[in-house]
Amino acid sequence: MTIHLKPELEALIQKDVERGPYQSADEFVEQAVQMLHEQEQWLAAKIEEGYASAERGEFLDAKQVRAQVNERKQAWRNVTQRR
């Protein structure tokens, strides 16, 4: 399969290959595609979970949703700050 990338994207990939753990652009793209695929699977599972919950009548009010979002944002920030 041949994939054509914009020059800006090629430059970003090349930069990451030069500074990172990737041996080649192919390895970088393979990792990126795998990560995207995993993210899509996770999102689909969460949507299914939410739909099933709604069908059971298990809804969260706006205050509960905000609290959960804030907790998740803080957890994400903690993880990204460690990097």
C-alpha positions as CSV (number, residue, x, y, z in Angstrom):
1,M,0.0,0.0,0.0
2,T,1.3,3.4,-0.9
3,I,0.4,6.4,1.3
4,H,1.0,10.0,0.4
5,L,1.6,12.4,3.2
6,K,1.7,16.2,3.3
7,P,5.3,17.4,3.6
8,E,4.6,18.9,7.0
9,L,3.4,15.5,8.3
10,E,6.4,13.8,6.8
11,A,8.7,16.3,8.5
12,L,7.0,15.6,11.9
13,I,7.4,11.8,11.4
14,Q,11.0,12.2,10.5
15,K,11.7,14.4,13.6
16,D,10.1,11.7,15.8
17,V,12.1,9.0,14.1
18,E,15.4,10.9,14.7
19,R,14.7,11.7,18.3
20,G,12.6,8.8,19.4
21,P,12.7,5.0,19.8
22,Y,11.5,4.4,16.3
23,Q,13.9,2.8,13.8
24,S,12.0,4.0,10.7
25,A,9.1,5.9,9.5
26,D,7.3,2.6,8.8
27,E,7.7,1.6,12.5
28,F,6.4,5.0,13.6
29,V,3.4,4.8,11.3
30,E,2.7,1.2,12.4
31,Q,2.7,2.3,16.1
32,A,0.5,5.3,15.4
33,V,-2.0,3.2,13.5
34,Q,-2.1,0.6,16.3
35,M,-2.7,3.3,18.9
36,L,-5.5,4.9,16.8
37,H,-7.1,1.5,16.4
38,E,-7.0,0.8,20.1
39,Q,-8.4,4.2,20.8
40,E,-11.3,3.6,18.4
41,Q,-12.0,0.2,20.0
42,W,-12.0,1.8,23.4
43,L,-14.4,4.6,22.3
44,A,-16.8,2.1,20.6
45,A,-16.8,0.0,23.8
46,K,-17.6,3.1,25.9
47,I,-20.4,4.1,23.6
48,E,-21.9,0.6,23.8
49,E,-21.5,0.7,27.6
50,G,-23.2,4.1,27.7
51,Y,-26.1,3.0,25.5
52,A,-26.7,-0.1,27.5
53,S,-26.7,2.0,30.7
54,A,-29.2,4.4,29.2
55,E,-31.4,1.5,28.1
56,R,-31.4,0.3,31.7
57,G,-32.4,3.8,32.8
58,E,-29.1,4.5,34.6
59,F,-28.6,8.2,33.8
60,L,-26.2,10.7,35.4
61,D,-27.3,14.2,36.2
62,A,-25.3,17.2,35.0
63,K,-23.5,17.6,38.3
64,Q,-22.3,13.9,38.3
65,V,-21.1,14.2,34.7
66,R,-19.1,17.4,35.5
67,A,-17.5,15.7,38.5
68,Q,-16.5,12.6,36.5
69,V,-15.1,14.7,33.7
70,N,-13.1,16.8,36.1
71,E,-11.7,13.7,37.8
72,R,-10.7,12.2,34.4
73,K,-9.1,15.5,33.3
74,Q,-7.1,15.6,36.5
75,A,-6.0,12.0,36.1
76,W,-5.0,12.7,32.5
77,R,-3.0,15.8,33.6
78,N,-1.2,13.7,36.3
79,V,-0.2,11.2,33.7
80,T,1.0,13.7,31.1
81,Q,3.0,15.7,33.7
82,R,5.0,12.5,34.6
83,R,6.2,12.2,31.0
